[in-house]
Amino acid sequence: MHNAMRKSKIANPSIQVVIASKDYEELTLEELLREQLQLVTNFEHFTFEDSVPIEIRTLPQKEVNREKATAAAHVAITQVMALMARQKEDYLQFQKDNSNEDGDEKMSDSDDSDDSDDSWSSKRIRKEPDNDFIQISSFFSNLAKNIAFDVGFRVQGVQVDDDKHCWCPCGHCMLPWRKRFELNEILTEYKGDCGSRARFTPVGLMAHLKEKKKSCLLHYGVHIFLMELYGDLRGTGHKALFKVGDYNYKIAEAEENKEKKQLLDKAIRDLRAEEQKTFLLQQQIKQKDDQLREYREKMKEISPDRCEDIDHLIKNFDALGYNKHAIIPDSNVYDEEFIAKEKALNELIDATLKHLLYGNEEPNEDEKITITVPQSFDQEVFDINKVIDSEFQKWRKAKSGSKGRGKCLFVTGKFTKKFLHDWVVEYSAWNNMDTRKKNKEVIAIDKGGPTRQFLSQFWGQIELLAVPHTNKTLNKQHQIQLFSLHSGGLCPELNLNLEDGVRNATKGETEDIVAALNKRIDQYYRMVGLILFRSIVGKYSISSKVMGRFMRNVLLRNCEPRDKDKYPEPEVMIDCRQLGGNFKVEDLKNKTIREVSDDFGFDADEATSATKIDSDNFSTIFMQMAFVESRRRAIDAIKLGISLDGEIDLGLSKTPVGK
């Protein structure tokens, strides 16, 4: 049976050797070194960075696999087998020279003595040459997979004792390697266990092998293996392969010193470059620290609340390991880059709209979407809830498929694409006039002015928008608020708040009434999305007070906190803070999503409920749940409106974050 298939035997069973469950090919460089060096003295203090020379820590994978070592192993196998053949020939000749005429072996005084280390006795003649080849091949083929025993040969020796990283493969320290490849029986059969615990330099290891190879085939083969592997190093061969002080040794040493000097010179240059880089980085950090301090002081004078926000963000950034300098706003918002991006965005919208309008002819004036508003746009007269409720009632009363339903703000189905075109803003005074008096002389043509005024008032009062409901059972009026307004802009109500609002408003009423109210809430959110779409394609401005960075990213760019490549984590933290994200990271860390869900008004799903909050998932899981999933109902309904019920893509996802 092949030796590699046998169970490995360890001479001293008290020695504890840990072998990784992974196959050799799956182990990393560090895992290999930790496994193969675990019996080295003071291994319990082993650290990859401090215990292994840098040349070995940075070995490429092809060197870990040691392709050249495989060829050296083949040479070692060949020469060991050749030596064994010569031993056999010598022994047979010895028998012939010392036998009498009848073929009996002559007796001598030396026959009863023990074999000397340098004699070829009958005990060293193998009776199973085929098995010898299997055993020897197994040992040296796997020697090519030992990346630890000859580390000292592969270093320049820049650090003291760097080259003192060699161990005899047949000694005590390499037992883990032999155990992995089940080579201990081979060591026993060929009497190769030298028991060495020494940590050699390359010169010391070669001296040890030269001494032991006189009586051991395995040490002989290891000597051949190293001679072959490092025979052409630097064009001269490693100095340890030669006699100390001779000509070849001095030549090899000179090449080694030359390489060492080049390495030291490069290290000095790299160090100076790194020092300069560190100095510049420290200067930049100091400059940014000063800017952050100045920004904080400026905000302290303008708004103490804003200053408190900055202090809060700094603490949270520090807790998550974010760069706190991201808190500083751009010093020049309207720089050339911003203007170029804004121009590109407008061109993108124009091109997209042109494509969308193809095949969608503009409706006649009397078929356009028509919005009825008070004649005056003063805030005291314009009531967003009255205007929107009027539009909803007009849509609900109009018969399905009629022209009236196709002209409403809550238009659905095939009529939705009318939002691609201009609408008509109609004054209530005109609307109440006798139809006979409606002529071109009294109709104000909407060239953008009335629309602009309507949108200005709509966005100015959006936080007041609510869905009304009259509970006829209890004879009570209810208003279900749809938005809240923060320093960072508009924010839809939480799913749970909407559910609570519907539950309170419909106490004692039928399921059909509950369903109708829920449908109306979704229609209102969708209507907001439709108006957003019209504002964008009509290039009407939307105040950043209304559409802050967070909602711009979530609603218009389809960027959410879970998309950290598209929406950087520090940006999420800043934007959510301005939406009322008044929490301390340290208070949330190590808590599960389920534990914090009630405080932040969201339902923990099964996939994440047991997940503990940490720096890695704070944005992608916690912020996603607390600021997006908690408002998913409203967000999806608004996005449905922006896309004209999924029919339109303005391509806004291609625009930069926050723009």
FENNORHU-V393676 format. One record per helix or strand of 2 or more residues. SS is the DSSP state (2 for helix, 1 for strand). FROM is the first residue (numbers start at 0). TO is the last residue. If there is no record, write none. Layout:
BEGIN
SS|FROM|TO, SS|FROM|TO
END
This chain:
BEGIN
2|2|4, 2|23|25, 2|28|35, 2|42|44, 2|47|50, 2|53|56, 2|60|64, 2|66|96, 2|108|111, 2|121|123, 2|128|142, 2|150|153, 2|171|179, 2|183|188, 2|201|211, 2|216|228, 2|232|234, 2|238|240, 2|246|301, 2|303|319, 2|323|326, 2|335|356, 2|364|366, 1|369|372, 2|383|396, 2|402|405, 2|412|419, 1|423|426, 2|427|430, 2|434|436, 2|448|459, 2|461|463, 1|465|470, 1|475|480, 1|482|485, 1|488|491, 2|494|504, 2|510|536, 2|548|555, 2|568|576, 2|584|587, 2|592|599, 2|617|626, 2|628|641, 2|651|653
END
